[in-house]
Amino acid sequence: MIKRLTILLMAVVWTTAMMADTKQTVTVNGSTVDKTVSRMTFDGDKVVMTFTDNTAQTEDMEAVTISFLYSGTGVGKVKADEMKDKRVFNLNGQYLGKGVEGRAKGVYVVDGKKVVVQ
């Protein structure tokens, strides 16, 4: 049961990491591997790591540690007066008029970028 939970957790972390701008560190038996893992598969108690250089390495699952350093991106603060004369669209692409001032709370597309009105 614990191994299945570990596999599930690794899969979730791996998927999340692939969607974010990350730097990964792979450690096997305490030694850092200087390669980037592009794919992981599991075979019983073993994990097969395929690297970006198309090489593969099979190790016991308990000996492998992967950590990720996330460098996230986000929506910054935007002043409403900067958006006064810009065309505003909703997330469905429908034109709503110009400017975000006085709009209901939500996410809008202004000048091709997502803007959060709070």
ZATOR-976983 format. One record per residue (C-alpha): residue number from 0; residue in three letters; y, x, z. Coordinates in nm, 2 decimals. Layout:
   num   residuo        y        x        z
   NUM       ALA        Y        X        Z
...
//
This chain:
   num   residuo        y        x        z
     0       MET     0.00     0.00     0.00
     1       ILE     0.24     0.28     0.09
     2       LYS     0.17     0.46    -0.24
     3       ARG     0.24     0.14    -0.44
     4       LEU     0.57     0.10    -0.25
     5       THR     0.66     0.46    -0.32
     6       ILE     0.59     0.42    -0.69
     7       LEU     0.80     0.10    -0.70
     8       LEU     1.08     0.27    -0.52
     9       MET     1.07     0.57    -0.75
    10       ALA     1.07     0.34    -1.05
    11       VAL     1.38     0.15    -0.93
    12       VAL     1.57     0.47    -0.84
    13       TRP     1.47     0.62    -1.18
    14       THR     1.59     0.32    -1.37
    15       THR     1.92     0.31    -1.18
    16       ALA     1.97     0.68    -1.23
    17       MET     1.92     0.65    -1.60
    18       MET     2.19     0.39    -1.63
    19       ALA     2.45     0.59    -1.43
    20       ASP     2.61     0.92    -1.50
    21       THR     2.40     1.14    -1.28
    22       LYS     2.27     1.49    -1.21
    23       GLN     1.92     1.52    -1.10
    24       THR     1.74     1.78    -0.89
    25       VAL     1.37     1.80    -0.91
    26       THR     1.18     1.98    -0.64
    27       VAL     0.80     2.05    -0.65
    28       ASN     0.64     2.20    -0.33
    29       GLY     0.99     2.32    -0.21
    30       SER     1.08     2.49    -0.54
    31       THR     1.36     2.35    -0.76
    32       VAL     1.26     2.29    -1.12
    33       ASP     1.55     2.38    -1.36
    34       LYS     1.47     2.11    -1.61
    35       THR     1.57     1.75    -1.66
    36       VAL     1.30     1.48    -1.63
    37       SER     1.32     1.24    -1.92
    38       ARG     1.01     1.03    -1.83
    39       MET     0.77     0.98    -1.54
    40       THR     0.43     0.83    -1.54
    41       PHE     0.18     0.78    -1.26
    42       ASP    -0.19     0.85    -1.27
    43       GLY    -0.35     0.76    -0.93
    44       ASP    -0.20     1.01    -0.68
    45       LYS    -0.05     1.22    -0.95
    46       VAL     0.29     1.20    -1.12
    47       VAL     0.33     1.33    -1.47
    48       MET     0.69     1.44    -1.54
    49       THR     0.80     1.49    -1.90
    50       PHE     1.11     1.70    -1.94
    51       THR     1.38     1.69    -2.21
    52       ASP     1.24     2.00    -2.37
    53       ASN     0.91     1.80    -2.43
    54       THR     0.71     2.00    -2.18
    55       ALA     0.51     1.81    -1.91
    56       GLN     0.40     1.89    -1.56
    57       THR     0.15     1.70    -1.34
    58       GLU     0.18     1.73    -0.96
    59       ASP     0.06     1.54    -0.65
    60       MET     0.30     1.26    -0.58
    61       GLU     0.36     1.38    -0.22
    62       ALA     0.48     1.73    -0.35
    63       VAL     0.75     1.59    -0.58
    64       THR     1.11     1.51    -0.47
    65       ILE     1.38     1.39    -0.70
    66       SER     1.74     1.35    -0.59
    67       PHE     2.03     1.22    -0.79
    68       LEU     2.40     1.29    -0.76
    69       TYR     2.59     0.99    -0.90
    70       SER     2.94     1.03    -1.04
    71       GLY     3.04     0.67    -1.06
    72       THR     3.30     0.51    -1.27
    73       GLY     3.50     0.21    -1.18
    74       VAL     3.79    -0.01    -1.24
    75       GLY     4.12     0.13    -1.12
    76       LYS     4.42    -0.05    -1.00
    77       VAL     4.64    -0.20    -1.27
    78       LYS     4.98    -0.34    -1.22
    79       ALA     5.04    -0.69    -1.37
    80       ASP     5.37    -0.59    -1.52
    81       GLU     5.20    -0.32    -1.73
    82       MET     4.99    -0.60    -1.88
    83       LYS     5.27    -0.85    -1.94
    84       ASP     5.27    -0.83    -2.32
    85       LYS     4.91    -0.75    -2.38
    86       ARG     4.66    -1.00    -2.52
    87       VAL     4.41    -1.13    -2.26
    88       PHE     4.05    -1.24    -2.33
    89       ASN     3.78    -1.38    -2.11
    90       LEU     3.44    -1.22    -2.10
    91       ASN     3.32    -1.46    -2.37
    92       GLY     3.58    -1.31    -2.60
    93       GLN     3.80    -1.62    -2.60
    94       TYR     4.17    -1.55    -2.64
    95       LEU     4.36    -1.68    -2.33
    96       GLY     4.72    -1.57    -2.41
    97       LYS     4.94    -1.28    -2.31
    98       GLY     4.96    -1.11    -1.97
    99       VAL     4.75    -1.13    -1.66
   100       GLU     5.02    -1.25    -1.42
   101       GLY     4.94    -1.59    -1.27
   102       ARG     4.58    -1.59    -1.39
   103       ALA     4.30    -1.70    -1.16
   104       LYS     4.09    -1.43    -0.98
   105       GLY     3.83    -1.28    -1.21
   106       VAL     3.75    -1.03    -1.47
   107       TYR     3.94    -1.03    -1.80
   108       VAL     3.95    -0.80    -2.11
   109       VAL     4.30    -0.66    -2.17
   110       ASP     4.36    -0.40    -2.44
   111       GLY     3.98    -0.35    -2.48
   112       LYS     3.93    -0.28    -2.11
   113       LYS     3.79    -0.48    -1.83
   114       VAL     4.06    -0.58    -1.57
   115       VAL     4.00    -0.74    -1.24
   116       VAL     4.26    -0.99    -1.12
   117       GLN     4.24    -1.03    -0.74
//
